[in-house]
Amino acid sequence: MSGIRWLLVKDLQILRRSPLLVVLLVAYPVLVALLIGFALSGGPEKPRVAFVNEVPPGEGTFNVGGETRDAADYADRLFEAVEPIRVDTREEAVELVRSGDALGALIIPRDAPERLRSMLGLTGDPKRPTVEVIYNGEDPLKQSFVESTIETQLSRANQALSQEITKVGADYLDIILRGGEIDLFLQKVRVLGLQRAAEVLREVIGTLPDGSPYRDQLRQVERFAQLAVDNLDLSDAILASIAEPVQVKQTVLDGSRTPLDAFAVAIAVTVSLMFVTVLLAAGMLALEREEHAFGRLVRGLVTRSALLAEKMVLSALCAFGLAVALVAALSLFVEISWSSAPGWLAALLLGAVAFGALGVAIGAAAREVRAASLLAFLLSLPIAFLALVPSGSVGPALYDVIQVVSALFPFDPTLEALDRTLNDGGQSIAGPLAHLAVLAVAWGALARVAVRRFG
Amino acid sequence: MIAATELTKRYGAREALRAVSFSAEPGERLAVIGPNGAGKTTLLSILGGLLAPTSGTVSTDVREVGWVPQQTAVYGKLSVAENLRLFARLEGVGDVEAAVRRALDDTGLAERADDELSSLSGGNRQRVNIAIGLLADPPVLLLDEPSSALDPRHRQRVWELLDRKAASGTTIIFATHDLAEAARHADRLLVLAEGELLFSGTPEELETAVGPAKDFEAAFVQYLEERGH
């Protein structure tokens, strides 16, 4: 143990005197982590969209159920998801899209409020208002993004308008049912209502002589009124279902309902942990050989196993410290479950040890610092990529292969353990931790075999 | 004293060392010479505990043997004193600071103690390399081509140091290609060729065996060729 202690001190001294290496080791994963974190949690910036409102000021109003609404209120809903560049003409908007200054353009034609009014008023020949969307087709990804953003926002605006109309319709039906006043041609009109009509009919039927021929006819009208009263009571629910005919109920079968931003933190921290530990362990072990000190050390001063353990401990401790600092920093942006800190600290520590074992195996195989670093880097990227491939995105057989390959490396179980604990999902992490322990032993044993080749 | 008995090392079908036996007394300077691939480094590696022999024994415990590899086995990012301190601690030396001071004095590097090793010349680095081998004051010191790649001035300093250690009772065993150096600084020579011990004796005895010649090196090559090497 004493030998390991002095080697640890030595390696820390060497690291302290290699500022470029330290900066690279720390800055690179932090940069990667933050990029991933922000990319997944922050989402894209609002796309810049050129906006032309051809409706003259003051002419954008329409009436719904006696209440005056402004079309601009609904247009504003579009701007919650896009950054509008307001221009005056369609040509200007098209030029902005062509030049790339705007991802797309949205044009509200001059007749839009008029068409809306005709549709709501059910007067003349009602026509639905149409807005125009223009975007560049040069980049399919960009096109899809703009298309989907604008369509989503238009759909929301449509839904809001539909809800207003539904509400007005329901109010009208309520007046027909229970009676009341409605505005018609700028004057109040009193409506009797079906309920009251049925009562009136019953009263009238009661006054008619038994043999009156009107009695049966009026009873039919009274039954119709009562039937309408009974069924129109359901009108609110029916209209609501027309406004939103399908509701979505989500059930997660496997995994956790982790918010995307919290999952991004787990990914960012795991990526950083992997890069620092693997690169450091591989590089520092290869350095012993490059400095020709390996032979001197293992001829009785320390055992090969102790030397490997020292590199694992060194890299794991450095990466663990960095990962904890990273979690703390990311907690400024995303909510982290501090109550489950013992869990995610254990996940970080065991993950770091397993990555350290992988690192020394790489260092023992490569033997030179540059080769070890390159190999560590080349191996780490696909490991992370494979672990993030979602089920269903590839064929079942290929996904099974990916699952097996991912299970051979510490990235997947570390991410799983972190995801479960950082987000306070209440799920056990015993499985991933046991997986990491097995991987640490397996990669350590492989490194021990490989290091026999060191001279 | 160190004694090797019937040391054999095989790598698959190839025999790197064939039943080599010899012994060296305290204070004796023993040079192992021979052409490339003769088995010199293999022999020293077995004596130093870096390699296990396929068969045969070495009388001395590896902890009583100091090891100076051919390439400087030190850390470039540490200072001279830090390198010495590290290996003194790993060797389990009782008084680490005293051992470091002694090594610095022995090698004449006291003034460079705080210099980073990577800033030293090749000669000075080799002196540190040797100093590390001497830290635990071992009864036997093994050196693999200690003066190769050194200029004459540094070479002279290294040999002065080794001669002093031998005078104080340390057994010095070194491998070299340089016949003149071996003859000058060794009390006895072991000639190896293709893993086989061809000769063991003083430099004068080797000269006699090789035969009188103006060019000793050429005569030595001829001597090896006559024996099938």
HADDOCK unambig.tbl for C-alpha pairs under 7 A between the chains (distance, minus, plus):
assign (segid A and resid 3 and name CA) (segid B and resid 90 and name CA) 5.55 0.50 0.50
assign (segid A and resid 6 and name CA) (segid B and resid 86 and name CA) 6.69 0.50 0.50
assign (segid A and resid 14 and name CA) (segid B and resid 77 and name CA) 5.65 0.50 0.50
assign (segid A and resid 14 and name CA) (segid B and resid 78 and name CA) 6.75 0.50 0.50
assign (segid A and resid 17 and name CA) (segid B and resid 77 and name CA) 6.70 0.50 0.50
assign (segid A and resid 291 and name CA) (segid B and resid 73 and name CA) 5.80 0.50 0.50
assign (segid A and resid 291 and name CA) (segid B and resid 74 and name CA) 6.20 0.50 0.50
assign (segid A and resid 291 and name CA) (segid B and resid 75 and name CA) 6.18 0.50 0.50
assign (segid A and resid 292 and name CA) (segid B and resid 71 and name CA) 6.74 0.50 0.50
assign (segid A and resid 292 and name CA) (segid B and resid 72 and name CA) 6.76 0.50 0.50
assign (segid A and resid 292 and name CA) (segid B and resid 73 and name CA) 4.55 0.50 0.50
assign (segid A and resid 293 and name CA) (segid B and resid 73 and name CA) 4.43 0.50 0.50
assign (segid A and resid 293 and name CA) (segid B and resid 74 and name CA) 5.94 0.50 0.50
assign (segid A and resid 295 and name CA) (segid B and resid 50 and name CA) 6.61 0.50 0.50
assign (segid A and resid 296 and name CA) (segid B and resid 73 and name CA) 6.91 0.50 0.50
assign (segid A and resid 299 and name CA) (segid B and resid 49 and name CA) 5.57 0.50 0.50
assign (segid A and resid 299 and name CA) (segid B and resid 50 and name CA) 5.32 0.50 0.50
assign (segid A and resid 300 and name CA) (segid B and resid 63 and name CA) 6.86 0.50 0.50
assign (segid A and resid 301 and name CA) (segid B and resid 90 and name CA) 5.64 0.50 0.50
assign (segid A and resid 301 and name CA) (segid B and resid 91 and name CA) 6.03 0.50 0.50
